[in-house]
């Protein structure tokens, strides 16, 4: 089958050959390789096959955003799309404060994951969980109409020296970065806050550029956490007006352990903020499989 490259900043893959709000199944980055599976219809749609983060993808794309592989220049612009945070090391941004949730923690005595061995990394991740103390600190305390799973996941990853965005570039800023233009973080102009729903899209679309890979099983996910990797479960609501959810899967250490049946992990050991905050728990059921969630995924960062 003939092969093509995406020639736009990003390209939506849709389940049907039409633009609708409910048929987007993936977003392909600039330069991504696809295989043409069928010819264009009257609207210029092609059916394509590809792999994205090791997952097989099949759907429809607009053919005008594809270029033949043999005449395509390899993309370089993606390297300019860098991590972004609002002001760092601001001492007013603390665990005990409910303000400044769009900013990273600025307390001077923060623990970080800096180890090189699995043992060191696991010990440091446990120290981060103790430091954040999600069950007690105001930064994560749920409110009647708001919960803060995304804030906790961001703080956990930030201290673990892994990039998970709290704010991310707007589409306009990404276009500027792709052109090599300097862009400065400006809340509401060049960056926007990401909800848990938006984090699912970010992990799917950009995660691999920042070291995340998708896990295929709970055994793989918990096993990676037990080696000191940063691991998350993220689920997106079917109704995007309702909140999604993200939790960290953390290393096991007595008395905290995943729930297993034989060698199979049924419920990994998690740490989260949300309607219920906990430092360590397996929960009572695989929450990500609830019918309210349309999509979910497991991600690992070494």
TIBAMI-284103 format. One record per residue (C-alpha): residue number from 1; residue in three letters; x, z, y. Coordinates in nm, 4 decimals. Layout:
BEGIN
NUM Ala X Z Y
...
//
This chain:
BEGIN
1 Unk 0.0000 0.0000 0.0000
2 Unk 0.1284 -0.0738 0.3551
3 Unk 0.2614 0.2253 0.5504
4 Unk 0.2160 0.3105 0.9183
5 Unk 0.3232 0.5729 1.1710
6 Unk 0.1068 0.7572 1.4243
7 Unk 0.1933 0.6230 1.7707
8 Unk -0.0128 0.8746 1.9734
9 Unk 0.0665 1.2359 2.0639
10 Unk -0.1811 1.3341 1.7916
11 Unk -0.4372 1.1540 1.5796
12 Unk -0.7607 1.2946 1.4382
13 Unk -0.8444 1.2226 1.0752
14 Unk -1.2195 1.2162 1.0217
15 Unk -1.4381 1.2329 0.7119
16 Unk -1.6481 0.9404 0.8346
17 Unk -1.5529 0.6372 1.0492
18 Unk -1.7067 0.7682 1.3716
19 Unk -1.6336 1.0225 1.6450
20 Unk -1.8426 1.3363 1.5902
21 Unk -1.7905 1.7031 1.6596
22 Unk -1.8242 1.8016 1.2935
23 Unk -1.6184 1.5435 1.1016
24 Unk -1.2566 1.6177 1.2001
25 Unk -1.0593 1.7207 0.8903
26 Unk -0.6966 1.7117 1.0133
27 Unk -0.4765 1.6292 1.3117
28 Unk -0.1669 1.4181 1.2499
29 Unk 0.1330 1.4543 1.4826
30 Unk 0.3189 1.1709 1.6529
31 Unk 0.5338 0.9810 1.4052
32 Unk 0.3482 1.1010 1.0967
33 Unk 0.3580 0.8567 0.8026
34 Unk 0.0290 0.7356 0.6504
35 Unk -0.0715 0.4844 0.3862
36 Unk -0.3493 0.2369 0.4538
37 Unk -0.6083 0.2617 0.1764
38 Unk -0.8660 0.0128 0.2968
39 Unk -0.9194 -0.2439 0.5689
40 Unk -1.0772 -0.1931 0.9058
41 Unk -1.4510 -0.2041 0.9552
42 Unk -1.6167 -0.3508 1.2624
43 Unk -1.5240 -0.0467 1.4690
44 Unk -1.1518 -0.0674 1.3999
45 Unk -1.1424 0.2305 1.1620
46 Unk -0.8985 0.2400 0.8701
47 Unk -0.9166 0.4635 0.5682
48 Unk -0.5776 0.6281 0.5160
49 Unk -0.4036 0.8626 0.2742
50 Unk -0.1219 1.1019 0.3608
51 Unk 0.0183 1.4478 0.2964
52 Unk 0.0186 1.7180 0.5615
53 Unk 0.2033 2.0441 0.4903
54 Unk 0.2029 1.9535 0.1198
55 Unk -0.1741 1.9021 0.1157
56 Unk -0.3275 1.5637 0.0295
57 Unk -0.5367 1.4207 0.3146
58 Unk -0.7723 1.1217 0.2940
59 Unk -0.9997 1.0058 0.5725
60 Unk -1.0576 0.7646 0.8579
61 Unk -0.8504 0.7034 1.1718
62 Unk -0.8663 0.4612 1.4617
63 Unk -0.6237 0.1804 1.3759
64 Unk -0.5116 0.1343 1.7386
65 Unk -0.3088 0.4556 1.7095
66 Unk -0.1015 0.3319 1.4145
67 Unk 0.2151 0.1194 1.4153
68 Unk 0.3754 -0.0548 1.1195
69 Unk 0.6492 0.1551 0.9583
70 Unk 0.9123 -0.1202 0.9738
71 Unk 0.8845 -0.1530 1.3538
72 Unk 0.8460 0.2127 1.4474
73 Unk 1.0995 0.4137 1.6484
74 Unk 1.1437 0.7658 1.5084
75 Unk 0.9835 1.0296 1.7325
76 Unk 1.2005 1.2639 1.9370
77 Unk 0.9504 1.4116 2.1806
78 Unk 0.8259 1.6808 1.9402
79 Unk 1.1544 1.8680 1.9751
80 Unk 1.0676 1.9375 2.3388
81 Unk 0.7460 2.1192 2.2431
82 Unk 0.8904 2.4675 2.2424
83 Unk 0.7506 2.8170 2.1871
84 Unk 0.5813 2.9665 2.4884
85 Unk 0.5050 3.3247 2.5922
86 Unk 0.3801 3.4708 2.9142
87 Unk 0.6162 3.7126 3.0894
88 Unk 0.8307 3.8968 2.8360
89 Unk 0.9754 4.2498 2.8587
90 Unk 0.7200 4.3709 3.1094
91 Unk 0.7246 4.7502 3.0506
92 Unk 0.3614 4.7786 3.1649
93 Unk 0.2451 4.5885 2.8535
94 Unk 0.2190 4.8601 2.5897
95 Unk 0.0367 4.9454 2.2685
96 Unk -0.1470 5.2231 2.4494
97 Unk -0.2949 4.9908 2.7129
98 Unk -0.6009 4.7698 2.6736
99 Unk -0.4871 4.5394 2.9552
100 Unk -0.2398 4.2545 2.9377
101 Unk -0.3362 4.1361 2.5919
102 Unk -0.2243 3.7815 2.6729
103 Unk 0.1323 3.9111 2.7189
104 Unk 0.3857 4.0206 2.4565
105 Unk 0.4618 4.3889 2.4227
106 Unk 0.7218 4.4958 2.6775
107 Unk 0.8089 4.8465 2.5626
108 Unk 1.1878 4.8882 2.5560
109 Unk 1.2097 5.0639 2.2177
110 Unk 1.0427 4.7927 2.0105
111 Unk 1.1603 4.7450 1.6515
112 Unk 1.2523 4.3948 1.5383
113 Unk 1.3080 4.2262 1.2031
114 Unk 1.6769 4.1374 1.2187
115 Unk 1.7873 4.1946 0.8591
116 Unk 1.9275 3.9326 0.6253
117 Unk 1.8452 4.0774 0.2841
118 Unk 1.4913 4.1083 0.1411
119 Unk 1.5302 4.4864 0.1347
120 Unk 1.6259 4.5036 0.5021
121 Unk 1.3485 4.2673 0.6064
122 Unk 1.0824 4.4587 0.4120
123 Unk 1.1945 4.7897 0.5596
124 Unk 1.1861 4.6449 0.9102
125 Unk 0.8403 4.4926 0.8611
126 Unk 0.7172 4.8351 0.7484
127 Unk 0.8681 4.9854 1.0632
128 Unk 0.6864 4.7263 1.2746
129 Unk 0.3544 4.8194 1.1104
130 Unk 0.4253 5.1880 1.1818
131 Unk 0.5212 5.1110 1.5416
132 Unk 0.2123 4.9029 1.6159
133 Unk -0.0084 5.1716 1.4573
134 Unk -0.3123 4.9460 1.4734
135 Unk -0.5565 5.2213 1.3779
136 Unk -0.4808 5.4291 1.6872
137 Unk -0.3568 5.2155 1.9738
138 Unk -0.5889 5.0944 2.2516
139 Unk -0.4464 4.7411 2.2517
140 Unk -0.6249 4.6733 1.9225
141 Unk -0.9349 4.8941 1.9509
142 Unk -1.2474 4.6846 1.8853
143 Unk -1.5153 4.6600 2.1511
144 Unk -1.8867 4.5871 2.1040
145 Unk -1.8396 4.2148 2.1709
146 Unk -1.4684 4.1641 2.1035
147 Unk -1.2104 4.2321 1.8347
148 Unk -0.8368 4.1732 1.8473
149 Unk -0.7076 4.0407 1.5157
150 Unk -0.5201 3.7640 1.6970
151 Unk -0.3451 4.0132 1.9272
152 Unk -0.2246 4.2218 1.6342
153 Unk -0.1083 3.9182 1.4363
154 Unk 0.0799 3.7948 1.7436
155 Unk 0.2493 4.1301 1.8004
156 Unk 0.3455 4.1591 1.4333
157 Unk 0.4986 3.8102 1.4330
158 Unk 0.6647 3.8571 1.7734
159 Unk 0.8480 4.1681 1.6548
160 Unk 0.9340 3.9947 1.3279
161 Unk 1.1038 3.7188 1.5327
162 Unk 0.8583 3.4551 1.4107
163 Unk 0.6623 3.2323 1.6462
164 Unk 0.2848 3.2605 1.6318
165 Unk 0.1315 3.1781 1.9694
166 Unk -0.0714 3.4130 2.1813
167 Unk -0.0872 3.1393 2.4427
168 Unk -0.0171 2.7732 2.3750
169 Unk 0.0397 2.4625 2.5812
170 Unk -0.2624 2.2707 2.7036
171 Unk -0.2983 1.9084 2.5990
172 Unk -0.1797 1.7977 2.9416
173 Unk 0.1300 2.0167 2.9191
174 Unk 0.2092 1.8827 2.5717
175 Unk 0.1888 1.5291 2.7095
176 Unk 0.4357 1.6257 2.9842
177 Unk 0.6718 1.7903 2.7345
178 Unk 0.6515 1.4833 2.5148
179 Unk 0.7715 1.2778 2.8122
180 Unk 1.0632 1.5149 2.8582
181 Unk 0.9255 1.6638 3.1792
182 Unk 0.9862 2.0319 3.2606
183 Unk 0.6747 2.2451 3.2238
184 Unk 0.6498 2.6101 3.3273
185 Unk 0.4003 2.8500 3.1670
186 Unk 0.1052 2.9002 3.4004
187 Unk -0.2030 3.0799 3.2701
188 Unk -0.5094 2.8581 3.2830
189 Unk -0.3089 2.5552 3.3973
190 Unk -0.0367 2.4754 3.1424
191 Unk -0.1138 2.7402 2.8784
192 Unk -0.4317 2.8862 2.7320
193 Unk -0.5093 3.1798 2.5068
194 Unk -0.5643 3.1125 2.1365
195 Unk -0.8431 3.2776 1.9390
196 Unk -0.8260 3.3229 1.5611
197 Unk -1.0278 3.0013 1.5256
198 Unk -0.7705 2.8193 1.7388
199 Unk -0.4824 2.9756 1.5442
200 Unk -0.6130 2.8097 1.2282
201 Unk -0.5879 2.4726 1.4032
202 Unk -0.2443 2.5581 1.5444
203 Unk -0.1057 2.6620 1.2060
204 Unk -0.2444 2.3440 1.0518
205 Unk -0.1272 2.1131 1.3305
206 Unk 0.1935 2.2695 1.4631
207 Unk 0.2932 2.5439 1.2216
208 Unk 0.5419 2.3343 1.0254
209 Unk 0.7316 2.2538 1.3480
210 Unk 0.7966 2.6258 1.3914
211 Unk 0.8910 2.7171 1.0353
212 Unk 0.5524 2.7952 0.8795
213 Unk 0.4582 2.6492 0.5436
214 Unk 0.1302 2.6663 0.3612
215 Unk 0.1101 2.8766 0.0437
216 Unk -0.0929 2.7561 -0.2504
217 Unk -0.1835 3.0902 -0.4085
218 Unk -0.2159 3.4607 -0.3407
219 Unk 0.0660 3.5233 -0.5893
220 Unk 0.2985 3.3042 -0.3828
221 Unk 0.1813 3.4694 -0.0615
222 Unk 0.2282 3.8289 -0.1754
223 Unk 0.5536 3.7412 -0.3503
224 Unk 0.6946 3.5990 -0.0261
225 Unk 0.5839 3.9074 0.1685
226 Unk 0.7591 4.1253 -0.0865
227 Unk 1.0803 3.9332 -0.0116
228 Unk 1.0497 4.0144 0.3588
229 Unk 0.8752 3.6965 0.4750
230 Unk 0.6044 3.6974 0.7422
231 Unk 0.2749 3.5967 0.5839
232 Unk -0.0759 3.5506 0.7212
233 Unk -0.4252 3.4574 0.6088
234 Unk -0.6232 3.2728 0.8746
235 Unk -0.9845 3.1589 0.8532
236 Unk -1.1927 2.9544 1.0923
237 Unk -1.5645 3.0115 1.1402
238 Unk -1.8101 2.7352 1.0595
239 Unk -1.9762 2.8180 1.3906
240 Unk -1.6814 2.7916 1.6280
241 Unk -1.8726 3.0007 1.8839
242 Unk -1.8286 3.2959 1.6481
243 Unk -1.4903 3.4650 1.5957
244 Unk -1.2559 3.3642 1.3167
245 Unk -1.0108 3.6071 1.1610
246 Unk -0.6404 3.6454 1.0867
247 Unk -0.4627 3.9182 0.8907
248 Unk -0.0996 3.9801 0.8006
249 Unk -0.0028 4.0063 0.4337
250 Unk 0.2677 4.2702 0.4208
251 Unk 0.5313 4.3932 0.1712
252 Unk 0.4186 4.6295 -0.1018
253 Unk 0.5749 4.9750 -0.1142
254 Unk 0.4361 5.2901 -0.2778
255 Unk 0.1659 5.4019 -0.2350
256 Unk 0.0476 5.0689 -0.0901
257 Unk 0.0005 4.7807 -0.3334
258 Unk -0.1928 4.4586 -0.3777
259 Unk -0.4848 4.4545 -0.6177
260 Unk -0.4065 4.2654 -0.9357
261 Unk -0.5626 4.1667 -1.2640
262 Unk -0.2734 4.1245 -1.5025
263 Unk -0.0158 3.9221 -1.3106
264 Unk -0.2766 3.7633 -1.0831
265 Unk -0.3104 3.8895 -0.7260
266 Unk -0.6792 3.9264 -0.6527
267 Unk -0.6473 4.0942 -0.3111
268 Unk -0.3124 4.0978 -0.1274
269 Unk -0.1929 4.3959 0.0733
270 Unk -0.2971 4.3355 0.4337
271 Unk -0.2544 4.4815 0.7809
272 Unk -0.4992 4.3857 1.0541
273 Unk -0.7040 4.4469 1.3624
274 Unk -1.0662 4.3418 1.3692
275 Unk -1.4016 4.5097 1.3415
276 Unk -1.2093 4.7496 1.1156
277 Unk -0.8430 4.8196 1.1896
278 Unk -0.6021 4.9285 0.9184
279 Unk -0.2270 4.9474 0.8695
280 Unk -0.2532 4.8887 0.4935
281 Unk -0.5488 4.7892 0.2802
282 Unk -0.6549 4.5339 0.0223
283 Unk -1.0128 4.5419 0.1399
284 Unk -1.2991 4.5193 -0.1052
285 Unk -1.3363 4.1411 -0.1368
286 Unk -1.1591 3.8158 -0.0413
287 Unk -1.3048 3.8047 0.3107
288 Unk -1.1737 3.4506 0.3751
289 Unk -1.4094 3.3147 0.1088
290 Unk -1.7180 3.4381 0.2924
291 Unk -1.9650 3.1585 0.3650
292 Unk -1.9332 3.2205 0.7402
293 Unk -1.5844 3.0690 0.7264
294 Unk -1.5614 2.6918 0.7019
295 Unk -1.1851 2.6697 0.6411
296 Unk -0.9043 2.9083 0.5554
297 Unk -0.5371 2.8975 0.4649
298 Unk -0.2390 3.1073 0.3601
299 Unk 0.0884 3.0657 0.5540
300 Unk 0.4452 3.1874 0.5013
301 Unk 0.7381 3.2067 0.7426
302 Unk 1.0769 3.3117 0.5960
//
